[in-house]
Amino acid sequence: MVSTNQESSRFQAKECQDVLGWLATGMSVAEIIDDFPELTETDIRACLEFAADRDHRLVALVSNT
């Protein structure tokens, strides 16, 4: 599962990169959950939110320079 505590943020980012990669290659949420039953739909949504927030923060940093 995707953890939200600060200690595992590096693991969370790596796990989210994997999930995003699988989605990008065309895997459905159901296929990902079938292949990785420890993940839930909520975890996958959290990865999408993580990516969206990361993108937003990168844009903000570039805009402030």
C-alpha positions as CSV (number, residue, x, y, z in Angstrom):
1,M,0.0,0.0,0.0
2,V,1.0,3.6,-0.5
3,S,2.1,5.1,2.8
4,T,1.7,8.7,3.7
5,N,4.2,8.9,6.5
6,Q,7.3,10.9,5.9
7,E,9.7,8.1,6.7
8,S,8.6,6.1,3.6
9,S,8.3,9.0,1.2
10,R,11.2,7.7,-0.9
11,F,9.6,4.3,-1.1
12,Q,6.2,5.9,-1.9
13,A,7.7,7.9,-4.8
14,K,9.3,4.8,-6.3
15,E,6.1,2.7,-5.9
16,C,4.1,5.5,-7.5
17,Q,6.5,5.7,-10.4
18,D,5.9,2.0,-10.9
19,V,2.1,2.4,-10.8
20,L,2.2,5.4,-13.1
21,G,4.4,3.4,-15.5
22,W,2.0,0.5,-15.6
23,L,-0.9,2.9,-16.2
24,A,1.1,4.6,-19.0
25,T,1.6,1.2,-20.7
26,G,-2.1,0.7,-20.8
27,M,-2.7,-1.5,-17.8
28,S,-6.1,-1.0,-16.2
29,V,-6.5,-0.4,-12.5
30,A,-8.1,-3.9,-12.3
31,E,-5.1,-5.5,-14.0
32,I,-2.7,-3.8,-11.6
33,I,-4.7,-4.9,-8.6
34,D,-4.9,-8.4,-10.0
35,D,-1.1,-8.5,-10.5
36,F,-0.3,-6.7,-7.2
37,P,-3.1,-7.6,-4.7
38,E,-1.4,-5.6,-2.0
39,L,-2.4,-2.4,-3.9
40,T,-5.9,-1.0,-3.8
41,E,-7.8,1.4,-6.0
42,T,-7.3,4.0,-3.3
43,D,-3.5,3.4,-3.5
44,I,-3.6,3.9,-7.3
45,R,-5.6,7.1,-6.9
46,A,-3.1,8.3,-4.3
47,C,-0.3,7.8,-6.8
48,L,-2.1,9.9,-9.4
49,E,-2.7,12.6,-6.7
50,F,1.0,12.4,-5.8
51,A,2.0,12.9,-9.4
52,A,-0.4,15.8,-9.9
53,D,0.8,17.5,-6.8
54,R,4.5,16.9,-7.7
55,D,3.8,18.4,-11.1
56,H,2.1,21.4,-9.5
57,R,5.0,22.0,-7.2
58,L,7.5,21.8,-10.0
59,V,5.5,24.4,-12.0
60,A,5.4,26.7,-8.9
61,L,9.2,26.4,-8.4
62,V,9.9,27.3,-12.0
63,S,7.5,30.2,-11.9
64,N,9.1,31.7,-8.8
65,T,12.6,31.8,-10.4
